[in-house]
Amino acid sequence: MEEFKFRHAYYLDFQNRRPDYISTFMEKLVSWDAVSSRLEAAQTLVAEREKEEERIKTDYEDEQALEARKMYSSDGDESEAD
């Protein structure tokens, strides 16, 4: 199927000169500025998501540690009251 699409995409202009088609496609038809811009945007988004995931993880761990401290300190307070 891919070969079928490829042949019909270039055959009228390039016949059997597949390397010429690839070269033209890569050099003249691809907007490398757009590709670069989209890549940078995606990398920024990934970095932001990783930071948010780390923040959520840290907040959760801090919350768990606080709960543990409250539990241990309240146990100690009750034993002193008895």
ZADO-1210 file (C-alpha; in nm, 4 decimals, padded with zeros to 6 digits):
<atoms>
<atom x="00.0000" y="00.0000" z="00.0000" code="MET" pos="1"/>
<atom x="00.2759" y="00.2492" z="00.0906" code="GLU" pos="2"/>
<atom x="00.4628" y="00.1646" z="-00.2263" code="GLU" pos="3"/>
<atom x="00.1420" y="00.2258" z="-00.4221" code="PHE" pos="4"/>
<atom x="00.0979" y="00.5720" z="-00.2668" code="LYS" pos="5"/>
<atom x="00.4626" y="00.6561" z="-00.3211" code="PHE" pos="6"/>
<atom x="00.4563" y="00.5613" z="-00.6877" code="ARG" pos="7"/>
<atom x="00.1491" y="00.7673" z="-00.7617" code="HIS" pos="8"/>
<atom x="00.2754" y="01.0627" z="-00.5598" code="ALA" pos="9"/>
<atom x="00.5890" y="01.1137" z="-00.7652" code="TYR" pos="10"/>
<atom x="00.5732" y="00.9066" z="-01.0823" code="TYR" pos="11"/>
<atom x="00.4361" y="01.1739" z="-01.3167" code="LEU" pos="12"/>
<atom x="00.7188" y="01.4159" z="-01.2345" code="ASP" pos="13"/>
<atom x="01.0042" y="01.1822" z="-01.1456" code="PHE" pos="14"/>
<atom x="00.9308" y="00.8481" z="-01.3174" code="GLN" pos="15"/>
<atom x="01.1892" y="00.6032" z="-01.1804" code="ASN" pos="16"/>
<atom x="01.4166" y="00.8683" z="-01.0273" code="ARG" pos="17"/>
<atom x="01.3187" y="00.8011" z="-00.6676" code="ARG" pos="18"/>
<atom x="01.6322" y="00.9641" z="-00.5177" code="PRO" pos="19"/>
<atom x="01.5460" y="01.2860" z="-00.7045" code="ASP" pos="20"/>
<atom x="01.1942" y="01.2766" z="-00.5602" code="TYR" pos="21"/>
<atom x="01.3241" y="01.2251" z="-00.2075" code="ILE" pos="22"/>
<atom x="01.5769" y="01.5048" z="-00.2498" code="SER" pos="23"/>
<atom x="01.3141" y="01.7464" z="-00.3832" code="THR" pos="24"/>
<atom x="01.0738" y="01.6532" z="-00.1065" code="PHE" pos="25"/>
<atom x="01.3296" y="01.7033" z="00.1701" code="MET" pos="26"/>
<atom x="01.4877" y="02.0193" z="00.0301" code="GLU" pos="27"/>
<atom x="01.1958" y="02.2063" z="-00.1247" code="LYS" pos="28"/>
<atom x="00.8644" y="02.0766" z="00.0031" code="LEU" pos="29"/>
<atom x="00.9291" y="02.0432" z="00.3760" code="VAL" pos="30"/>
<atom x="00.9179" y="02.3658" z="00.5745" code="SER" pos="31"/>
<atom x="01.2040" y="02.2997" z="00.8141" code="TRP" pos="32"/>
<atom x="01.1266" y="02.6222" z="01.0031" code="ASP" pos="33"/>
<atom x="00.7781" y="02.4871" z="01.0758" code="ALA" pos="34"/>
<atom x="00.9211" y="02.1481" z="01.1713" code="VAL" pos="35"/>
<atom x="01.1695" y="02.3136" z="01.4067" code="SER" pos="36"/>
<atom x="00.9017" y="02.5332" z="01.5615" code="SER" pos="37"/>
<atom x="00.6707" y="02.2372" z="01.6215" code="ARG" pos="38"/>
<atom x="00.9529" y="02.0314" z="01.7697" code="LEU" pos="39"/>
<atom x="01.0473" y="02.3108" z="02.0101" code="GLU" pos="40"/>
<atom x="00.6830" y="02.3544" z="02.1133" code="ALA" pos="41"/>
<atom x="00.6505" y="01.9805" z="02.1772" code="ALA" pos="42"/>
<atom x="00.9736" y="01.9718" z="02.3785" code="GLN" pos="43"/>
<atom x="00.8550" y="02.2664" z="02.5885" code="THR" pos="44"/>
<atom x="00.5227" y="02.0953" z="02.6527" code="LEU" pos="45"/>
<atom x="00.6960" y="01.7735" z="02.7586" code="VAL" pos="46"/>
<atom x="00.9260" y="01.9643" z="02.9956" code="ALA" pos="47"/>
<atom x="00.6280" y="02.1457" z="03.1502" code="GLU" pos="48"/>
<atom x="00.4396" y="01.8198" z="03.1989" code="ARG" pos="49"/>
<atom x="00.7421" y="01.6567" z="03.3603" code="GLU" pos="50"/>
<atom x="00.7771" y="01.9507" z="03.6009" code="LYS" pos="51"/>
<atom x="00.4074" y="01.9323" z="03.6886" code="GLU" pos="52"/>
<atom x="00.4279" y="01.5563" z="03.7480" code="GLU" pos="53"/>
<atom x="00.7311" y="01.6066" z="03.9726" code="GLU" pos="54"/>
<atom x="00.5509" y="01.8834" z="04.1637" code="ARG" pos="55"/>
<atom x="00.2478" y="01.6595" z="04.2158" code="ILE" pos="56"/>
<atom x="00.4705" y="01.3742" z="04.3326" code="LYS" pos="57"/>
<atom x="00.6587" y="01.6021" z="04.5726" code="THR" pos="58"/>
<atom x="00.3343" y="01.7492" z="04.7079" code="ASP" pos="59"/>
<atom x="00.1965" y="01.3993" z="04.7653" code="TYR" pos="60"/>
<atom x="00.5139" y="01.2849" z="04.9415" code="GLU" pos="61"/>
<atom x="00.5136" y="01.5986" z="05.1576" code="ASP" pos="62"/>
<atom x="00.1495" y="01.5407" z="05.2454" code="GLU" pos="63"/>
<atom x="00.2205" y="01.1792" z="05.3403" code="GLN" pos="64"/>
<atom x="00.5158" y="01.2832" z="05.5567" code="ALA" pos="65"/>
<atom x="00.3036" y="01.5483" z="05.7296" code="LEU" pos="66"/>
<atom x="00.0277" y="01.2951" z="05.7980" code="GLU" pos="67"/>
<atom x="00.2830" y="01.0532" z="05.9428" code="ALA" pos="68"/>
<atom x="00.4253" y="01.3253" z="06.1692" code="ARG" pos="69"/>
<atom x="00.0775" y="01.4205" z="06.2868" code="LYS" pos="70"/>
<atom x="-00.0040" y="01.0589" z="06.3588" code="MET" pos="71"/>
<atom x="00.3170" y="01.0006" z="06.5552" code="TYR" pos="72"/>
<atom x="00.2977" y="01.3291" z="06.7423" code="SER" pos="73"/>
<atom x="-00.0663" y="01.2753" z="06.8373" code="SER" pos="74"/>
<atom x="00.0196" y="00.9239" z="06.9618" code="ASP" pos="75"/>
<atom x="00.2880" y="01.0750" z="07.1804" code="GLY" pos="76"/>
<atom x="00.0531" y="01.3428" z="07.3110" code="ASP" pos="77"/>
<atom x="-00.2089" y="01.0867" z="07.4102" code="GLU" pos="78"/>
<atom x="00.0410" y="00.8728" z="07.5992" code="SER" pos="79"/>
<atom x="00.1620" y="01.1769" z="07.7922" code="GLU" pos="80"/>
<atom x="-00.1959" y="01.2696" z="07.8822" code="ALA" pos="81"/>
<atom x="-00.2618" y="00.9275" z="08.0375" code="ASP" pos="82"/>
</atoms>
